[in-house]
Amino acid sequence: EFAAALLSQGKGAAFYIQPSTGTLEAFQQLSIEIAAYNNMWGEYQDNLVCKVGDLQPKLIPMQMTVKGCPIFLQLISPCPFSWTRRNAALRFGTQVSGGFPVLRRVQLNNPSPFDIRLDLEVYNQEPDDEKLVDLLVLFGDPFPPVDMAGKEAASSGSTSESEVVLKLDPAAIPSCTFSKEFRSSFRRATLSQESAGEKNISVLIRPHEGVPADSPYSVAPRQIVVPGGGSSDVYISFTPLVLPDTETELCCDGLLLGFMSLDDKLAKRVPNKVRRSHGYEAPPLRVHMEAVLRHPLLEVEMDHDRGMVFYSVASDLLPAKPFFGVLTDAVITQSLKLMNCTKVRLYFRLFLSTPSMPFSLSSTDPKKNTETSHSKKEEREQQLQHVLYPQQNMLVKVSFHTNLELLRYQHLPETQLLPGCQVLQLESGERKLKFNQNLVIEHSNYTTQV
């Protein structure tokens, strides 16, 4: 509260002197403590005025340079809590390869007294990147104000086609010569500089931060004004890439840089008092982004080591009391357990590869109990997805249905048999029907387990 009171005049910095007045005894030495408070970057200078009686005031020059970005990050979570941390790392956790985009709403807080315009850029940090520096040739203002459509605002004082940012690789200019088009643009911009008296061309060498990209990380909007003493929201999304089958895990490291600009002339410079750099010259907002990609995989545990093998005989249709007639359906059921041993929740659906086969399945998930059988193909297409959180499991029951219709299969020619159905002729003349079927687990990224 004391610091806020000192900075309440909105200058960005304040000096507190203790003691500020008093009596200096004969041959006495007195130490004066000067405390500097700030909430805005810049180069500050002022004079400490020392008045002794009626003597001429003594001016003691003071200088202070404040570096860093005042804007800090606050993550707005759907959970009933939030956290604040300067230069925080935005973690997207472990995600499924090729899955759905993950969106984070991030609040940018500005405790300074001035409105700060941020131009946001996303970089991918690649482990094999050996580049050390970037050479930037800038024409005009590298960060002009833009409107809602993303076009440069007319009031920014831009000059025609020379407003381009070129990112040049020194290896691509072995003889340090420039093309004819570059020299022509340079000359036009130089003439414009002489007529307007403004700095139109600048060359900057800066540390290499990464490769500019819009995937897998992206930010919207790309330019935002964070009001002084207020906050603004941006949305950062992570779109999972498709992980190659040869890799089991991929770490995605990204960096979000917010380059600061001041549109208020008084905020940029106060003659003989304050000077503030902006754009590439000021330290940007830095937000590190982390995510891990994995293949979706469910562990399957069955009752028997041999797998799901069903044995049924036609006599199963005969009831214990013959006078009750013949049964229309006899069912044999086995169970399997699906376990999620990954670090991310998995969305999937279950279905049979050939719906017309005499198999059916049902899950014991009380929320999404679904059943798929040979007579309910449309239900299979419309069934909802299941979800398993890390370290959770689900029991699935698979049934084989013996009915009178199956008995007719032994007399059908092979061309009329269903896919996966086979008639086995034994030496004794007995016939057996063999049905092969696949239970398919389709994940949210459309990869399957069989």
Order of alpha helices (4+ residues) and beta strands (2+ residues): alpha-beta-beta-beta-beta-beta-beta-beta-beta-beta-beta-beta-alpha-beta-beta-beta-beta-beta-beta-alpha-beta-beta-beta-beta-beta-beta-beta-beta-alpha-beta-beta-alpha-beta-beta-beta-beta
